[in-house]
Amino acid sequence: MSASSSPPLNIDHVAHFVPESEAAATALTQLGFTLTPFSAQSHRTEAGGPLVPAGTGNRCVMLRQGYVEFLTPTHDTPNAQQLRTAIARYTGVHLIAFGTSTPHEDHARLEREGFTPLPPIALQREAQTIDGTATARFTVVRVPPAVMAEGRIQFCQHHTPRVVWQPRWLDHANHAVGLAGALLCVADPAAAAQRYARFSGLPAVQRGNVWRLDSARGCLWLMDAASLRETWGAVAPTLPWIAGYVIDSDDMRITAMQVNGTRHGERIAVVLPPALGGVIVFQAAGSAPWA
């Protein structure tokens, strides 16, 4: 399938891997985000298999478009060990999920392109609603950990969006409303961009020292460490590094008062504390891509 005929993807969510949920929650609250309650995750490791604990739990910052997840290992499982191994490299963003409505087509494309995808898995977690407890269900397509060196790059289909995007979690003191993209810091942006183009079916375009992939909603930006530091003031602890993400605000005046970041033209960059790791770039909703 060519990029032009691929089903539409979006940047559905990104996820921090953090060692301590409470420390991360405190830092996020100070930045003006509303958090969902902690939720333990379960999954089926094979189609039709039993539902078993994943050994991880999460809290989320739900946005009107997209969301940010904060994952913590809770038990001794293979999934939890993957998180601990990633956290040993750095605390911060280790996951980017493309939102999809056709996970099996994405799986087929990954096979054709030589990414050796793992079988699609059914993931679920319990969520509190105003009416009680409901189950949020997802289909996720992943590749083996070593295939995408930047982190856990995957596809996610939501089967229960009303359970995930509950209106009571969508308002934030900092006026964040949407996930506009993710920032990747790599040694060779051109080579990485072409690999992501094959992975996603989205074309990669060069803008100066930066490469960009545009989805139906949200972008991926790939740059080297010098460009990242010059543009957003963030210093890479290692390479490759998923440096952070861009968030839309519907009132940048209030955002500026809440987050206390560094101005970069019309945008504000916030280098996050160690409990979270990485950088958030806030911009006005509807802004054109910065590169």
C-alpha positions, 0 to 999 in steps of 0.5 A: 500500500502506498503512502497516498492510499494508506488509511488515515493515522493520527498521533493518538498518544505518547507515554512517559515511563516513570518509576514513581506514579505519585511523583509524576502526578505531583509534577503534572498537577503543578503544571496545571494538568488534570489527571485520571485516577491510577488504573492497573492494566491487563492484556491477552498475550494471544488471541483468545487467551486468558486475560492476565495482569500486564504488570503495569499501571497508568494515569493519563492527561486526557486532551480533547484530541489525543492524550498523554499517558504515564506508565509505571511498572507494578509487578514482575512481568515481561511487560513491566521489565521492558518499562524498567529497562527503558527507565534505566536509560532515562525517565521520560517518553518511550512510547508513541502510538499512532491512532488507527482504525485498521490495525490489521492493515498496519500489521500487514504493511509492517510485515511487507516492510520488514519490521517483523511485527508481533501479533496484534494484542488485546489490551484493556484496563478498568476505568471509573465512570460517573456511572461506575466501573467500565472497561477500556479496550484497545487493539495494539500492534507492536514490533520487537523492542530492538526494531525501532531504537527510539522506543515503543512505536506502535499502532492503537485502535480504540474500541471504547473511546467514550470510556477513555475520553470522559468529559470530566477529565478534559479541562485543564488549568493550563488550557491544554486541549490537544496533542499536536505531535512528538519530538524525536532526537536521533543521530541521523534524522534523514535515515530515521525519517525514511524508516518512519515513513516506511513504518507508518506509510506517511511521507517524510519531508525535510525542513532545514535541519528537521524532518517531519511526518504529517498524520491526519492529526499531529506530526512527528519531528526528527532532529539531531541533538544540536538542532533540538538544543538550539530550537527548544533548549533541551539537552539529550541525555542519550541517543536516540531519545524521544525528547517530548511533544507539542501540546495545543492550548486554547489560551496561551496567556493562561498557559504562560502563567501556569507553566512558567516555561521559556518563550520561543517566539509564540511558543513556550518550551518547558523542560520537565522535572526529573520525575517526568523527563523530557520537554513539552512545547506549548502552542496556540491551537491551530498553529501551523507546524513549527518546522 
